[in-house]
Amino acid sequence: MKTSRGFTLLEVLLATALVGLLLAGLNIFIFSMGELWGKNSDRRLFDQHVNAVTRYLQRELRAAGLPPAGKKGEYAITPQEIRPGGGLAETLLTFDLTGGSRLFEWPAQPLPEVVCSLQVRERQGLFLLWHSRLETRFYDDPPREVLVTPWATELSYEYYDADTKRWSIERALKRESSSSRAYLVPQRIRLKFAYRGLQRETVLLVPTVTEGLPNY
């Protein structure tokens, strides 16, 4: 009759070592996948945020081109000198939103004929400056502010030269000439975003109003 043979100490040690190596490899795989998933999650969420901000701004710019805010044959968005609260006056792209925006929080009853401006501040993000022409201190008080996104790092302007048939990108709004105080309206706006090493760029069309129709 055969007797059952137990595991030797050496076999137990080898089995324990193999199991340990297997668990160590499994842990490394799990942690690496978790790190990869986290990075991909950041990327996806960042992309979703950039797309949402771009859609929102493009929708508001298009709304500015609709009557009665937009006038036939004129630009719906124009450079204007704006003085933010606690800041120096700056020429910003400005437009009217007749019905306001969902981001605006009024201290009292919401008013129509809202004037809005886009401004990017270093290390702060993209702001929408706004107030209504119907407010009694419209010309005296600085506009209110709402932060659209903290991850916008740069706002630049794209101009198309019909003579050379080329686009140029300017960090500041372009004057009509070196001796002129008037500014040209860009055809496009370029926004740059950055978050934890991720960078994105989007382009917005600046609508004009022609023949009383919206420019889509």
PyRosetta script that sets phi, psi and omega in degrees:
from pyrosetta import init, pose_from_sequence

init()
pose = pose_from_sequence("MKTSRGFTLLEVLLATALVGLLLAGLNIFIFSMGELWGKNSDRRLFDQHVNAVTRYLQRELRAAGLPPAGKKGEYAITPQEIRPGGGLAETLLTFDLTGGSRLFEWPAQPLPEVVCSLQVRERQGLFLLWHSRLETRFYDDPPREVLVTPWATELSYEYYDADTKRWSIERALKRESSSSRAYLVPQRIRLKFAYRGLQRETVLLVPTVTEGLPNY")
pose.set_psi(1, 130.7)
pose.set_omega(1, -177.6)
pose.set_phi(2, -83.0)
pose.set_psi(2, 141.5)
pose.set_omega(2, 175.9)
pose.set_phi(3, -99.2)
pose.set_psi(3, 141.2)
pose.set_omega(3, 179.6)
pose.set_phi(4, -69.1)
pose.set_psi(4, 136.4)
pose.set_omega(4, -179.4)
pose.set_phi(5, -99.7)
pose.set_psi(5, 127.8)
pose.set_omega(5, 178.6)
pose.set_phi(6, -78.6)
pose.set_psi(6, 170.8)
pose.set_omega(6, 178.6)
pose.set_phi(7, -74.1)
pose.set_psi(7, 139.3)
pose.set_omega(7, 175.1)
pose.set_phi(8, -78.6)
pose.set_psi(8, 163.7)
pose.set_omega(8, 178.9)
pose.set_phi(9, -59.2)
pose.set_psi(9, -39.3)
pose.set_omega(9, -179.9)
pose.set_phi(10, -64.0)
pose.set_psi(10, -41.5)
pose.set_omega(10, 179.1)
pose.set_phi(11, -65.0)
pose.set_psi(11, -40.3)
pose.set_omega(11, 177.8)
pose.set_phi(12, -62.9)
pose.set_psi(12, -43.8)
pose.set_omega(12, 179.9)
pose.set_phi(13, -64.6)
pose.set_psi(13, -41.0)
pose.set_omega(13, 178.6)
pose.set_phi(14, -65.1)
pose.set_psi(14, -42.3)
pose.set_omega(14, 178.6)
pose.set_phi(15, -63.2)
pose.set_psi(15, -41.9)
pose.set_omega(15, 178.8)
pose.set_phi(16, -63.1)
pose.set_psi(16, -41.0)
pose.set_omega(16, 179.3)
pose.set_phi(17, -64.5)
pose.set_psi(17, -42.1)
pose.set_omega(17, 179.4)
pose.set_phi(18, -64.3)
pose.set_psi(18, -42.7)
pose.set_omega(18, 177.8)
pose.set_phi(19, -63.3)
pose.set_psi(19, -40.2)
pose.set_omega(19, 178.6)
pose.set_phi(20, -62.7)
pose.set_psi(20, -43.0)
pose.set_omega(20, 178.1)
pose.set_phi(21, -64.3)
pose.set_psi(21, -39.2)
pose.set_omega(21, 179.0)
pose.set_phi(22, -63.8)
pose.set_psi(22, -44.7)
pose.set_omega(22, 179.6)
pose.set_phi(23, -66.4)
pose.set_psi(23, -38.5)
pose.set_omega(23, 178.9)
pose.set_phi(24, -63.6)
pose.set_psi(24, -44.4)
pose.set_omega(24, 178.0)
pose.set_phi(25, -63.4)
pose.set_psi(25, -39.0)
pose.set_omega(25, 179.0)
pose.set_phi(26, -65.4)
pose.set_psi(26, -41.0)
pose.set_omega(26, 178.9)
pose.set_phi(27, -63.7)
pose.set_psi(27, -43.5)
pose.set_omega(27, 178.8)
pose.set_phi(28, -60.5)
pose.set_psi(28, -42.3)
pose.set_omega(28, 179.4)
pose.set_phi(29, -62.8)
pose.set_psi(29, -45.3)
pose.set_omega(29, -178.2)
pose.set_phi(30, -63.8)
pose.set_psi(30, -46.0)
pose.set_omega(30, -178.6)
pose.set_phi(31, -66.8)
pose.set_psi(31, -38.4)
pose.set_omega(31, 179.1)
pose.set_phi(32, -66.4)
pose.set_psi(32, -40.2)
pose.set_omega(32, 177.6)
pose.set_phi(33, -65.5)
pose.set_psi(33, -38.8)
pose.set_omega(33, 178.0)
pose.set_phi(34, -63.7)
pose.set_psi(34, -41.1)
pose.set_omega(34, 177.5)
pose.set_phi(35, -65.0)
pose.set_psi(35, -43.1)
pose.set_omega(35, 179.0)
pose.set_phi(36, -63.6)
pose.set_psi(36, -43.1)
pose.set_omega(36, 179.2)
pose.set_phi(37, -62.4)
pose.set_psi(37, -40.9)
pose.set_omega(37, 179.4)
pose.set_phi(38, -62.9)
pose.set_psi(38, -41.9)
pose.set_omega(38, 178.7)
pose.set_phi(39, -65.2)
pose.set_psi(39, -43.8)
pose.set_omega(39, 178.4)
pose.set_phi(40, -64.2)
pose.set_psi(40, -34.9)
pose.set_omega(40, 178.3)
pose.set_phi(41, -63.9)
pose.set_psi(41, -44.0)
pose.set_omega(41, 176.3)
pose.set_phi(42, -58.6)
pose.set_psi(42, -43.4)
pose.set_omega(42, -178.5)
pose.set_phi(43, -63.9)
pose.set_psi(43, -45.1)
pose.set_omega(43, -179.4)
pose.set_phi(44, -64.5)
pose.set_psi(44, -45.4)
pose.set_omega(44, -179.4)
pose.set_phi(45, -65.0)
pose.set_psi(45, -38.9)
pose.set_omega(45, 177.8)
pose.set_phi(46, -63.8)
pose.set_psi(46, -44.9)
pose.set_omega(46, 178.0)
pose.set_phi(47, -61.4)
pose.set_psi(47, -41.8)
pose.set_omega(47, 178.4)
pose.set_phi(48, -62.7)
pose.set_psi(48, -41.0)
pose.set_omega(48, 179.1)
pose.set_phi(49, -64.3)
pose.set_psi(49, -47.1)
pose.set_omega(49, 179.3)
pose.set_phi(50, -59.7)
pose.set_psi(50, -44.4)
pose.set_omega(50, -179.9)
pose.set_phi(51, -64.4)
pose.set_psi(51, -39.9)
pose.set_omega(51, -179.8)
pose.set_phi(52, -65.9)
pose.set_psi(52, -42.9)
pose.set_omega(52, 178.7)
pose.set_phi(53, -63.9)
pose.set_psi(53, -42.7)
pose.set_omega(53, -179.6)
pose.set_phi(54, -63.0)
pose.set_psi(54, -45.6)
pose.set_omega(54, 178.7)
pose.set_phi(55, -62.5)
pose.set_psi(55, -42.7)
pose.set_omega(55, 179.9)
pose.set_phi(56, -60.5)
pose.set_psi(56, -50.1)
pose.set_omega(56, -177.6)
pose.set_phi(57, -65.0)
pose.set_psi(57, -41.3)
pose.set_omega(57, 179.3)
pose.set_phi(58, -63.9)
pose.set_psi(58, -38.1)
pose.set_omega(58, 178.0)
pose.set_phi(59, -64.9)
pose.set_psi(59, -40.2)
pose.set_omega(59, 179.6)
pose.set_phi(60, -69.8)
pose.set_psi(60, -37.6)
pose.set_omega(60, 177.6)
pose.set_phi(61, -65.4)
pose.set_psi(61, -39.3)
pose.set_omega(61, 176.6)
pose.set_phi(62, -65.3)
pose.set_psi(62, -39.9)
pose.set_omega(62, 178.1)
pose.set_phi(63, -61.8)
pose.set_psi(63, -34.2)
pose.set_omega(63, 178.8)
pose.set_phi(64, -66.4)
pose.set_psi(64, -25.2)
pose.set_omega(64, -179.5)
pose.set_phi(65, -83.1)
pose.set_psi(65, -6.4)
pose.set_omega(65, 179.9)
pose.set_phi(66, -85.4)
pose.set_psi(66, 147.0)
pose.set_omega(66, 172.8)
pose.set_phi(67, -62.6)
pose.set_psi(67, 149.5)
pose.set_omega(67, 4.8)
pose.set_phi(68, -87.8)
pose.set_psi(68, -6.3)
pose.set_omega(68, -179.0)
pose.set_phi(69, -65.1)
pose.set_psi(69, -44.6)
pose.set_omega(69, 178.4)
pose.set_phi(70, -83.8)
pose.set_psi(70, 139.7)
pose.set_omega(70, -180.0)
pose.set_phi(71, -115.0)
pose.set_psi(71, 144.3)
pose.set_omega(71, -175.4)
pose.set_phi(72, -54.3)
pose.set_psi(72, 128.9)
pose.set_omega(72, 175.1)
pose.set_phi(73, 76.9)
pose.set_psi(73, 7.5)
pose.set_omega(73, -178.2)
pose.set_phi(74, -119.4)
pose.set_psi(74, 161.1)
pose.set_omega(74, 173.4)
pose.set_phi(75, -73.6)
pose.set_psi(75, 137.5)
pose.set_omega(75, 177.3)
pose.set_phi(76, -80.0)
pose.set_psi(76, -25.1)
pose.set_omega(76, -179.7)
pose.set_phi(77, -119.5)
pose.set_psi(77, 126.1)
pose.set_omega(77, -176.1)
pose.set_phi(78, -134.8)
pose.set_psi(78, 152.1)
pose.set_omega(78, 174.8)
pose.set_phi(79, -71.4)
pose.set_psi(79, 131.3)
pose.set_omega(79, 177.0)
pose.set_phi(80, -140.7)
pose.set_psi(80, 151.3)
pose.set_omega(80, 177.6)
pose.set_phi(81, -80.1)
pose.set_psi(81, 122.7)
pose.set_omega(81, -178.0)
pose.set_phi(82, -124.0)
pose.set_psi(82, 139.7)
pose.set_omega(82, 177.8)
pose.set_phi(83, -114.3)
pose.set_psi(83, 99.7)
pose.set_omega(83, 177.9)
pose.set_phi(84, -67.5)
pose.set_psi(84, 161.6)
pose.set_omega(84, 178.3)
pose.set_phi(85, -64.3)
pose.set_psi(85, 125.7)
pose.set_omega(85, 178.8)
pose.set_phi(86, 73.9)
pose.set_psi(86, 10.5)
pose.set_omega(86, -178.5)
pose.set_phi(87, -128.6)
pose.set_psi(87, 171.1)
pose.set_omega(87, 178.4)
pose.set_phi(88, -80.7)
pose.set_psi(88, 155.4)
pose.set_omega(88, 177.5)
pose.set_phi(89, -63.2)
pose.set_psi(89, 140.8)
pose.set_omega(89, -177.8)
pose.set_phi(90, -144.8)
pose.set_psi(90, 142.2)
pose.set_omega(90, 177.1)
pose.set_phi(91, -82.1)
pose.set_psi(91, 117.7)
pose.set_omega(91, -175.3)
pose.set_phi(92, -126.9)
pose.set_psi(92, 154.1)
pose.set_omega(92, 172.8)
pose.set_phi(93, -68.2)
pose.set_psi(93, 126.2)
pose.set_omega(93, -171.0)
pose.set_phi(94, -130.5)
pose.set_psi(94, 144.6)
pose.set_omega(94, -178.5)
pose.set_phi(95, -153.0)
pose.set_psi(95, 162.6)
pose.set_omega(95, 179.6)
pose.set_phi(96, -100.9)
pose.set_psi(96, 136.5)
pose.set_omega(96, 169.3)
pose.set_phi(97, -117.7)
pose.set_psi(97, 102.4)
pose.set_omega(97, -174.1)
pose.set_phi(98, -57.1)
pose.set_psi(98, -40.9)
pose.set_omega(98, -177.6)
pose.set_phi(99, -98.5)
pose.set_psi(99, 9.5)
pose.set_omega(99, -178.8)
pose.set_phi(100, 77.9)
pose.set_psi(100, -159.0)
pose.set_omega(100, -177.9)
pose.set_phi(101, -146.4)
pose.set_psi(101, 155.4)
pose.set_omega(101, -179.2)
pose.set_phi(102, -67.6)
pose.set_psi(102, -17.4)
pose.set_omega(102, 179.2)
pose.set_phi(103, -81.5)
pose.set_psi(103, -13.9)
pose.set_omega(103, -174.3)
pose.set_phi(104, -81.4)
pose.set_psi(104, 133.2)
pose.set_omega(104, 175.0)
pose.set_phi(105, -114.4)
pose.set_psi(105, 107.8)
pose.set_omega(105, -177.3)
pose.set_phi(106, -85.2)
pose.set_psi(106, 141.9)
pose.set_omega(106, 175.0)
pose.set_phi(107, -71.7)
pose.set_psi(107, -21.9)
pose.set_omega(107, 178.1)
pose.set_phi(108, -135.9)
pose.set_psi(108, -150.3)
pose.set_omega(108, -179.3)
pose.set_phi(109, -66.0)
pose.set_psi(109, 131.5)
pose.set_omega(109, 178.5)
pose.set_phi(110, -58.6)
pose.set_psi(110, 141.4)
pose.set_omega(110, -179.8)
pose.set_phi(111, -113.1)
pose.set_psi(111, 151.7)
pose.set_omega(111, 174.6)
pose.set_phi(112, -82.1)
pose.set_psi(112, -173.2)
pose.set_omega(112, 178.5)
pose.set_phi(113, 54.9)
pose.set_psi(113, 55.2)
pose.set_omega(113, -178.1)
pose.set_phi(114, -88.4)
pose.set_psi(114, 129.6)
pose.set_omega(114, 177.7)
pose.set_phi(115, -97.4)
pose.set_psi(115, 127.2)
pose.set_omega(115, -175.5)
pose.set_phi(116, -124.1)
pose.set_psi(116, 148.9)
pose.set_omega(116, 176.7)
pose.set_phi(117, -138.5)
pose.set_psi(117, 147.7)
pose.set_omega(117, 179.1)
pose.set_phi(118, -102.0)
pose.set_psi(118, 132.5)
pose.set_omega(118, 179.6)
pose.set_phi(119, -145.7)
pose.set_psi(119, 131.1)
pose.set_omega(119, 172.8)
pose.set_phi(120, -105.2)
pose.set_psi(120, 128.7)
pose.set_omega(120, 178.8)
pose.set_phi(121, -112.5)
pose.set_psi(121, 138.2)
pose.set_omega(121, -177.3)
pose.set_phi(122, -59.5)
pose.set_psi(122, 128.5)
pose.set_omega(122, 177.8)
pose.set_phi(123, 63.8)
pose.set_psi(123, 13.1)
pose.set_omega(123, 177.3)
pose.set_phi(124, -121.8)
pose.set_psi(124, -36.2)
pose.set_omega(124, 177.7)
pose.set_phi(125, 116.8)
pose.set_psi(125, -164.1)
pose.set_omega(125, -177.4)
pose.set_phi(126, -96.0)
pose.set_psi(126, 127.3)
pose.set_omega(126, -179.9)
pose.set_phi(127, -115.4)
pose.set_psi(127, 149.6)
pose.set_omega(127, 170.7)
pose.set_phi(128, -111.7)
pose.set_psi(128, 115.0)
pose.set_omega(128, 178.3)
pose.set_phi(129, -93.7)
pose.set_psi(129, 133.7)
pose.set_omega(129, -171.9)
pose.set_phi(130, -154.3)
pose.set_psi(130, 146.9)
pose.set_omega(130, 167.6)
pose.set_phi(131, -165.4)
pose.set_psi(131, 163.4)
pose.set_omega(131, -174.2)
pose.set_phi(132, -95.7)
pose.set_psi(132, 142.9)
pose.set_omega(132, 175.8)
pose.set_phi(133, -64.9)
pose.set_psi(133, -18.9)
pose.set_omega(133, -177.8)
pose.set_phi(134, -84.7)
pose.set_psi(134, -7.0)
pose.set_omega(134, 177.3)
pose.set_phi(135, -70.8)
pose.set_psi(135, 141.6)
pose.set_omega(135, -174.2)
pose.set_phi(136, -65.0)
pose.set_psi(136, -27.7)
pose.set_omega(136, -179.3)
pose.set_phi(137, -111.9)
pose.set_psi(137, 36.5)
pose.set_omega(137, -177.8)
pose.set_phi(138, -58.1)
pose.set_psi(138, -41.4)
pose.set_omega(138, -176.4)
pose.set_phi(139, -86.3)
pose.set_psi(139, -8.7)
pose.set_omega(139, -176.8)
pose.set_phi(140, -105.5)
pose.set_psi(140, -43.2)
pose.set_omega(140, -176.2)
pose.set_phi(141, -87.2)
pose.set_psi(141, 146.8)
pose.set_omega(141, 176.2)
pose.set_phi(142, -69.1)
pose.set_psi(142, 157.6)
pose.set_omega(142, 178.8)
pose.set_phi(143, -68.0)
pose.set_psi(143, 156.5)
pose.set_omega(143, 171.9)
pose.set_phi(144, -72.8)
pose.set_psi(144, 167.2)
pose.set_omega(144, -176.9)
pose.set_phi(145, -132.3)
pose.set_psi(145, 143.6)
pose.set_omega(145, 171.8)
pose.set_phi(146, -136.8)
pose.set_psi(146, 132.6)
pose.set_omega(146, 179.4)
pose.set_phi(147, -81.3)
pose.set_psi(147, 118.4)
pose.set_omega(147, 179.6)
pose.set_phi(148, -82.3)
pose.set_psi(148, -44.6)
pose.set_omega(148, 177.5)
pose.set_phi(149, -156.5)
pose.set_psi(149, 136.7)
pose.set_omega(149, 176.6)
pose.set_phi(150, -81.9)
pose.set_psi(150, -4.3)
pose.set_omega(150, -172.5)
pose.set_phi(151, -106.6)
pose.set_psi(151, 8.4)
pose.set_omega(151, 171.6)
pose.set_phi(152, -82.1)
pose.set_psi(152, 127.8)
pose.set_omega(152, -175.6)
pose.set_phi(153, -111.1)
pose.set_psi(153, -19.0)
pose.set_omega(153, -176.8)
pose.set_phi(154, -156.0)
pose.set_psi(154, 139.5)
pose.set_omega(154, 174.7)
pose.set_phi(155, -122.2)
pose.set_psi(155, 117.1)
pose.set_omega(155, 179.2)
pose.set_phi(156, -125.5)
pose.set_psi(156, 170.7)
pose.set_omega(156, -170.3)
pose.set_phi(157, -127.2)
pose.set_psi(157, 136.6)
pose.set_omega(157, -178.7)
pose.set_phi(158, -110.9)
pose.set_psi(158, 129.1)
pose.set_omega(158, -179.1)
pose.set_phi(159, -119.5)
pose.set_psi(159, 140.7)
pose.set_omega(159, 178.2)
pose.set_phi(160, -107.9)
pose.set_psi(160, 125.8)
pose.set_omega(160, 178.0)
pose.set_phi(161, -96.2)
pose.set_psi(161, 110.9)
pose.set_omega(161, -177.8)
pose.set_phi(162, -67.1)
pose.set_psi(162, -26.9)
pose.set_omega(162, -179.6)
pose.set_phi(163, -72.5)
pose.set_psi(163, -47.3)
pose.set_omega(163, -179.1)
pose.set_phi(164, -90.8)
pose.set_psi(164, -11.9)
pose.set_omega(164, -177.5)
pose.set_phi(165, 57.0)
pose.set_psi(165, 44.1)
pose.set_omega(165, 179.5)
pose.set_phi(166, -132.1)
pose.set_psi(166, 153.2)
pose.set_omega(166, 174.9)
pose.set_phi(167, -97.0)
pose.set_psi(167, 145.8)
pose.set_omega(167, 172.0)
pose.set_phi(168, -128.5)
pose.set_psi(168, 146.4)
pose.set_omega(168, 179.4)
pose.set_phi(169, -111.9)
pose.set_psi(169, 124.8)
pose.set_omega(169, -176.8)
pose.set_phi(170, -118.7)
pose.set_psi(170, 137.4)
pose.set_omega(170, 177.0)
pose.set_phi(171, -74.3)
pose.set_psi(171, -24.8)
pose.set_omega(171, 178.6)
pose.set_phi(172, -124.8)
pose.set_psi(172, 157.5)
pose.set_omega(172, 177.7)
pose.set_phi(173, -60.1)
pose.set_psi(173, 140.9)
pose.set_omega(173, -172.4)
pose.set_phi(174, -92.2)
pose.set_psi(174, 135.8)
pose.set_omega(174, 176.6)
pose.set_phi(175, -81.4)
pose.set_psi(175, 156.3)
pose.set_omega(175, 178.8)
pose.set_phi(176, -62.0)
pose.set_psi(176, -35.5)
pose.set_omega(176, 175.9)
pose.set_phi(177, -157.0)
pose.set_psi(177, 169.9)
pose.set_omega(177, -178.5)
pose.set_phi(178, -63.9)
pose.set_psi(178, -25.8)
pose.set_omega(178, -178.5)
pose.set_phi(179, -100.8)
pose.set_psi(179, -0.9)
pose.set_omega(179, -176.1)
pose.set_phi(180, -94.7)
pose.set_psi(180, 148.3)
pose.set_omega(180, 175.1)
pose.set_phi(181, -96.1)
pose.set_psi(181, -6.5)
pose.set_omega(181, -180.0)
pose.set_phi(182, -84.5)
pose.set_psi(182, 149.3)
pose.set_omega(182, -178.6)
pose.set_phi(183, -109.9)
pose.set_psi(183, 149.0)
pose.set_omega(183, 174.9)
pose.set_phi(184, -84.9)
pose.set_psi(184, 146.4)
pose.set_omega(184, 176.8)
pose.set_phi(185, -87.0)
pose.set_psi(185, 124.1)
pose.set_omega(185, 179.1)
pose.set_phi(186, -70.6)
pose.set_psi(186, 156.2)
pose.set_omega(186, 175.9)
pose.set_phi(187, -83.8)
pose.set_psi(187, -24.8)
pose.set_omega(187, -179.1)
pose.set_phi(188, -143.4)
pose.set_psi(188, 155.9)
pose.set_omega(188, 175.4)
pose.set_phi(189, -117.1)
pose.set_psi(189, 134.2)
pose.set_omega(189, 178.3)
pose.set_phi(190, -113.7)
pose.set_psi(190, 128.0)
pose.set_omega(190, 179.2)
pose.set_phi(191, -114.5)
pose.set_psi(191, 136.1)
pose.set_omega(191, 174.3)
pose.set_phi(192, -111.6)
pose.set_psi(192, 139.3)
pose.set_omega(192, 179.9)
pose.set_phi(193, -124.3)
pose.set_psi(193, 149.2)
pose.set_omega(193, 176.4)
pose.set_phi(194, -146.9)
pose.set_psi(194, 139.3)
pose.set_omega(194, 178.7)
pose.set_phi(195, -157.8)
pose.set_psi(195, 115.3)
pose.set_omega(195, 175.2)
pose.set_phi(196, 48.3)
pose.set_psi(196, 49.9)
pose.set_omega(196, 178.1)
pose.set_phi(197, 85.2)
pose.set_psi(197, -10.3)
pose.set_omega(197, 177.3)
pose.set_phi(198, -89.9)
pose.set_psi(198, 140.1)
pose.set_omega(198, 180.0)
pose.set_phi(199, -135.0)
pose.set_psi(199, 141.1)
pose.set_omega(199, 178.9)
pose.set_phi(200, -141.4)
pose.set_psi(200, 154.9)
pose.set_omega(200, 174.3)
pose.set_phi(201, -131.6)
pose.set_psi(201, 141.1)
pose.set_omega(201, 175.0)
pose.set_phi(202, -134.1)
pose.set_psi(202, 156.9)
pose.set_omega(202, -178.5)
pose.set_phi(203, -123.8)
pose.set_psi(203, 133.3)
pose.set_omega(203, 178.6)
pose.set_phi(204, -114.7)
pose.set_psi(204, 138.7)
pose.set_omega(204, 176.2)
pose.set_phi(205, -83.4)
pose.set_psi(205, 138.5)
pose.set_omega(205, 176.2)
pose.set_phi(206, -95.7)
pose.set_psi(206, 110.2)
pose.set_omega(206, -174.3)
pose.set_phi(207, -75.5)
pose.set_psi(207, 149.0)
pose.set_omega(207, 167.8)
pose.set_phi(208, -116.2)
pose.set_psi(208, 163.4)
pose.set_omega(208, 179.7)
pose.set_phi(209, -109.6)
pose.set_psi(209, 117.2)
pose.set_omega(209, 178.5)
pose.set_phi(210, -125.9)
pose.set_psi(210, 134.1)
pose.set_omega(210, 177.9)
pose.set_phi(211, 55.9)
pose.set_psi(211, 27.9)
pose.set_omega(211, 176.2)
pose.set_phi(212, 72.3)
pose.set_psi(212, 12.4)
pose.set_omega(212, -178.0)
pose.set_phi(213, -111.6)
pose.set_psi(213, 149.2)
pose.set_omega(213, 176.3)
pose.set_phi(214, -68.5)
pose.set_psi(214, 145.8)
pose.set_omega(214, -178.8)
pose.set_phi(215, -93.4)
pose.set_psi(215, 97.2)
pose.set_omega(215, 179.1)
pose.set_phi(216, -104.5)
pose.dump_pdb("model.pdb")
